[in-house]
């Protein structure tokens, strides 16, 4: 069975965006260790799942990077563009993007169906509402939380929809020279 891995940038106080989705708190000057971590994580994926809000910026951004051989993240752009994607949306009627299909059914059923398919693991990227629903329904098999050295006081949380405590096992904590700490957790399941 494929694992669903979450990679998300967040603040020390647990937000993935400011009150209006601002991301001016992100650390962009990544060090070699963090780049290596992300490269290894993305190389293991065979499918990307996204919410509609993030997809509308994420997919065109990486497609443009993939088309520019001079861009510093050209190879990542190719990986993100070539990897099949599923965008979860209740409002879109057709996908405007290559290698992308839409899912509009029940989130739990759709994710479990994808996890049952053969192939490399699945990686999930935000937005906040999509990720919150994945967490609420206990669909994440691995958390890769990129905690940025910033606190913003209020914003878009991803753990607010829990019905109770969701215990996690720390697999590894990786402090990076750029100030980001990557926390790799797996859920404790009985």
N, C-alpha and C positions, 0 to 999 in steps of 0.2 A: 504494500500500500504506500502511495506517495505521501510525503509529509507536506503540510502547509506551514511555510516559514514566513514570519512577519519581519520586515525590515522597516524601521520607522525612526525618524529624527524627532527628538523631543527635548523639552527644557528640563532643567533640574526639578522644577515644580510640576512636571507631568503634563505639559501642554504640547500639542503638535502644531499649533498655530496660535496667533494672537486672536483677540475677540472677532476680528474681521478676516481671519486667515493669514495675517501677516507672518512672514518668515524672516524678518530682518535680524533675528537673533541667531540664525544658523551660522555655524563655523564653516567657512568655505576653504580655508587653507589646511587641507588634510595632509597628514604626514604619511610616510611610506607604509607604516604598519597598518594604518586605517585603510589605505588604498588596497593593500594586500588582502586584508580581511574582506572588504567588499568584493574584490575580484574573485576570491575563493567562493564566497557565498553565491554570487551571481553565476559563476561557472557551473554550479551544481543544479541550477534550475532548468526546467524544461517547459514551464508555463508560468505566465504572469497573470495574476488576478488584480483587478483595480476597480475602484468605484468610479462612476462617471465623472465626478468633479475633478478628480486628479487626472483621469485619462485624457481629458480635453487639453491639458497642457503638457503632460508627460509624453504622450505618444508623438505629437508633432515635434516637440523639443528633441527627442532622441532620434527621430527620423532626419531632422536637419543636421544633427551632429554626425550621423552615419554618412551623410552625403558630403561631408567636408573632411577630406583626408588630412588637412592641416590642423584640425581641431585636436586639442590635447586628450580628449576623451573619445576619439573616433572609434576605437575598437569597442568600447562600451556601447556607443551608439549603435554599432552594427549588431552587437549581442541583443540589446533591448529591442531593436527593430525586427530582427529575424526570429526572435523567440515568440511563439504563439501567445496571444493574449485573450483573456476573457474579461470584458467590461460589464459590470453589474449596473443595470439601469432600468428604471421603471418608465422613463420618459423617452429615451431614444428608440427609434423604430428600425434603424439600420446603422451598421458600422460604417464610418467614413474612413477607416484606417486599414492598412494592409495587415495580414496575419492576426486579425482581431475579429472575434465574434462577440455578440451580445448575449447576456443572460438576464432574463427578467422574471424567472420563476422564484420559488422559495429559496432563500440564501442557503439554508442548512442542507436542503436536498441537493442543490446545484453543487455546492462545495464537496459534499460527501461523494457525489457522483464523479467529480473530477479526481478526488483522492483515490477512488477505486480503479481508475484507468491506469494502464501500464505507462511507464516512462519515468523520467527524472522528477525530482521534487518540484513543488509549486511555491512561488514566492508571492506574497501579498504586499502591496503598497497602498497608502491611504486613498482618500481623505479620512478625516476624523470620524464621520458617521459610518462609513463602510467598515473601517477598522474596529470601531466600537461594537458593531454588530457581530463581527467575526469573534471578538473577545467574549461578548455576552453569551454567545452560543457555544463557547468552548471549542471552537474549530481550529485554533492555532496549535500546532505541534512544537514549534520553536519560536521563541521571541528573540529578536536581535534589536535591542533598544539602544539607539545612539543618543546618549544623554549629552547634550551640548552644555557648555559652561555659561548658562544664562538662566535667569528666573524672570518671568514676565508678569506674575501676579494673577492674571486671568487670561482665559483663552479657550481653545478647543481641546478638551480632554478626550482620552480614548478609553478610560476605565470607568466612566460614570454609569454605564448601563448594567453593571453587575447586579444580580439578584442576591448574591451572598459572597462570601470569601472565595477567592480563586487562588489556591496555593501554588507556588512555583518553586522549582528546584534550580538553583544557580548552577549552570554548567561551567561558565567562565566569565570573569570580569577582565576586560582589556583596557587599561588606561592608555591613552594615546598622547603623544607629545603636543598635539594641537589643542588639547584640553577636552576632547570628547572621550567619554568612557563608554565602551560597548559592553552592555550587559546581555549575556546569552542565557536565557531561561528556558526550561521545559515545564509544562504543567504537571502537577502531581495528580495522577489519575488513579482511581481505585480499580 
